Amino acid sequence: MKDITFYKMSGSGNDFIIIDNRNRVVDEGDLQGFIAKVCRRKMSVGADGLILVEESENVDFKWRFFNADGSSAEMCGNGARCAARFAYLNGISGAEVSFETKAGIVSAQVKNDLVKIKVPNPIDLKTDYNLELGNGAMQVSSVNTGVPHVVITVGDIDDVDVVKIGREIRFHDRYAPAGTNVNFISSQNDNTILIRTYERGVEDETLACGTGSIAAAIVMHYKSKGKSPVKVITRGGGCLYIYFEEDNGKFYNVFLEGDARVIYKGYLGEDALKV
């Protein structure tokens, strides 16, 4: 393997490996294995996901987004913000960015390390239904914000077994075969919430989740009629702001805003892929 240039970036605590793949520098032979290996923490670069930036005939670029286990996902809010800043920094786009995802066209505005993206309209909102689990029924809500999310309101955000409960719901028959992400939220007031997320594909709690934060804001607004924007405080301590308009339970003009930091730039060598 020739050395591959990459950026390590973090969006409010979600970290990503981003590669400019417009010249097809990444071997497609065992792409899932390659991604799983370089996303291993302590053994390689380590990340929640990997993003390939590729050519588009219609907008600034096209991305392919992959979870840490090498599986692909339609959308990732924090990853999208990082990809937009990556494109700007590398001359692939200007400060106004548009790119293709499996969930549709995403547009972004880059201002220093702050990135605001416009995301596809949420769909399939369902609130306050019972989900049968091993220890009994739990009341949950769900919405698709580019990828599927379950949202659960809790009293004490620190007193939740995110991995145990999150994993049971993530693999629940109701959400088969694709599974779902799972978010636990606690309201500080009508417009500020705390969130913890179990992410599908990472198969663990992450420090932030952009699409999960959007899902949490949508569910909270629908239930309490709070105002836009909603401030979401992530497990990593960062803040995401979700803007939206709503009409009769339909949400549109949805934006996600937060930081997108460049942590370092480097080269992937052969040792990054060793088992």
Residue pairs with C-beta under 8 A, 6 or more apart in sequence:
1 27
1 268
1 269
1 270
1 273
2 25
3 267
3 268
3 269
4 19
4 25
4 26
4 267
4 268
5 19
5 20
5 25
5 265
5 266
5 267
6 17
6 18
6 19
6 45
6 265
6 266
6 267
6 268
7 17
7 18
7 19
7 86
7 262
7 263
7 264
7 265
8 15
8 16
8 17
8 18
8 45
8 47
8 262
8 263
8 264
8 265
8 266
9 15
9 16
9 18
9 82
9 85
9 86
9 260
9 261
9 262
9 263
10 16
10 82
10 259
10 260
10 261
10 263
11 77
11 78
11 79
11 81
11 82
11 115
11 208
11 210
11 258
11 259
11 260
11 261
12 78
12 207
12 208
12 210
12 234
12 236
12 238
12 239
12 240
12 258
12 259
13 78
13 206
13 207
13 208
13 234
13 235
13 236
13 237
13 238
14 48
14 49
14 76
14 78
14 79
14 82
14 206
14 207
14 208
14 209
14 210
15 46
15 47
15 48
15 263
16 47
16 48
16 49
16 50
16 51
16 78
16 79
16 82
16 83
17 38
17 39
17 45
17 47
17 49
17 50
17 51
18 50
18 51
18 53
18 82
18 83
18 86
19 25
19 26
19 50
19 51
19 52
19 53
20 53
20 86
20 90
20 92
21 52
21 53
21 54
21 64
22 53
22 54
22 55
22 61
22 92
26 34
26 52
27 34
31 66
31 70
32 66
32 70
32 71
33 70
34 70
34 273
35 50
35 66
35 68
35 69
35 70
36 68
36 69
36 70
37 43
37 44
37 272
37 273
37 274
37 275
38 44
38 45
38 47
38 50
38 268
38 272
38 273
39 45
39 46
39 47
39 48
39 49
39 50
39 68
39 69
39 70
40 46
43 274
44 272
44 273
45 266
45 268
45 272
47 68
48 67
48 68
48 199
48 202
48 206
49 65
49 66
49 67
49 68
49 73
49 76
49 79
49 201
49 202
50 65
50 66
50 68
51 63
51 64
51 65
51 66
51 79
51 82
51 83
51 86
52 63
52 64
52 66
53 61
53 62
53 63
53 83
53 86
53 87
53 92
54 61
54 62
54 63
54 64
55 61
55 62
56 62
56 99
56 100
58 100
59 98
59 99
59 100
59 105
60 87
60 92
60 93
60 97
60 98
60 99
61 87
61 92
61 93
61 99
61 100
62 99
62 100
62 101
63 80
63 83
63 99
63 100
63 101
64 72
65 72
65 73
65 74
65 75
65 76
65 79
65 101
65 102
66 72
66 73
66 201
67 73
67 199
67 200
67 201
67 202
68 201
68 202
69 201
69 202
69 203
71 201
72 102
73 102
73 147
73 200
73 201
74 101
74 102
74 103
74 146
74 147
75 101
75 102
75 103
75 106
75 119
75 120
75 145
75 146
75 147
75 211
76 146
76 147
76 210
76 211
77 117
77 119
77 145
77 146
77 209
77 210
77 211
77 212
77 213
77 214
77 256
78 208
78 209
78 210
78 240
78 258
78 260
79 210
80 99
80 101
80 106
80 108
80 117
80 119
80 210
80 256
81 108
81 115
81 116
81 117
81 210
81 256
81 258
81 260
82 115
82 260
83 99
84 93
84 97
84 99
84 106
84 108
84 110
84 115
84 117
84 260
85 110
85 113
85 115
85 260
85 262
86 92
87 93
87 97
87 99
88 94
88 95
88 97
88 110
89 262
93 99
95 109
95 110
95 111
96 107
96 108
96 109
96 110
97 107
97 108
97 109
97 110
98 105
98 106
98 107
98 108
99 105
99 106
99 108
100 106
101 146
103 119
103 120
103 146
103 147
104 120
104 146
106 117
106 118
106 119
106 120
107 117
107 118
108 115
108 116
108 117
108 118
109 115
109 116
109 117
110 260
113 259
113 260
113 261
113 262
114 257
114 258
114 259
114 260
115 257
115 258
115 259
115 260
116 255
116 256
116 257
117 255
117 256
117 257
118 253
118 254
118 255
119 145
119 146
119 211
119 214
119 254
119 255
119 256
120 145
120 146
120 254
121 250
121 251
121 252
121 254
122 143
122 144
122 145
122 214
122 215
122 218
122 251
122 254
123 143
123 144
124 142
124 143
124 144
124 148
125 141
125 142
125 143
125 218
125 219
125 222
125 249
125 251
126 141
126 142
126 143
127 141
127 219
127 222
127 223
128 139
128 140
128 141
128 223
129 139
129 140
129 141
130 137
130 138
130 139
130 140
131 137
131 138
131 139
131 140
131 150
131 169
131 172
131 174
133 165
133 168
133 169
133 172
134 168
138 152
138 165
139 152
140 150
140 151
140 152
140 169
141 150
141 151
141 152
141 219
141 223
142 148
142 149
142 150
142 151
142 180
142 215
143 149
143 151
143 215
143 218
143 219
145 211
145 212
145 214
145 215
145 218
145 254
146 211
147 181
147 200
147 211
148 175
148 178
148 179
148 180
148 181
149 180
149 181
149 182
149 183
149 211
149 212
149 215
149 216
150 169
150 175
150 180
150 181
150 182
150 183
151 183
151 185
151 215
151 216
151 219
152 182
152 183
152 184
152 185
153 185
153 186
153 187
154 160
154 184
154 185
154 186
155 186
156 186
157 184
157 185
157 186
157 194
157 195
157 196
160 184
160 196
162 182
162 184
162 196
162 197
162 198
162 205
163 198
163 204
163 205
165 182
165 184
165 198
166 182
166 184
166 197
166 198
166 205
167 198
167 203
169 175
169 180
169 182
169 198
170 179
170 180
170 181
170 182
170 198
170 200
170 203
171 179
172 180
179 200
180 200
181 197
181 198
181 199
181 200
181 209
181 211
181 212
181 215
182 197
182 198
183 195
183 196
183 197
183 198
183 209
183 212
183 213
183 215
183 216
184 195
184 196
184 197
185 193
185 194
185 195
185 216
185 219
185 220
186 193
186 194
187 193
187 194
187 220
187 224
188 194
188 233
190 224
190 226
190 227
191 226
191 227
191 229
191 230
191 231
192 230
192 231
192 232
192 233
193 216
193 217
193 220
193 230
193 231
193 232
193 233
194 232
194 233
195 209
195 212
195 213
195 216
195 232
195 233
195 234
195 235
196 205
196 235
197 205
197 206
197 208
197 209
197 212
197 235
198 204
198 205
199 205
199 206
199 209
199 212
205 235
206 235
207 234
207 235
207 236
207 238
208 234
208 235
208 236
208 238
208 240
209 234
210 240
210 256
210 258
213 232
213 234
213 240
213 242
213 256
214 242
214 254
214 256
216 230
216 232
217 230
217 232
217 242
217 244
218 242
218 244
218 251
218 254
220 226
220 230
221 227
221 228
221 230
221 244
221 246
222 246
222 249
228 242
228 243
228 244
228 245
229 241
229 242
229 243
229 244
229 257
230 241
230 242
231 239
231 240
231 241
232 239
232 240
232 241
232 242
233 239
234 240
238 258
238 259
239 258
240 256
240 257
240 258
241 256
241 257
241 258
242 254
242 255
242 256
242 257
243 253
243 254
243 255
243 257
244 251
244 252
244 253
244 254
244 255
245 251
245 252
245 253
246 252
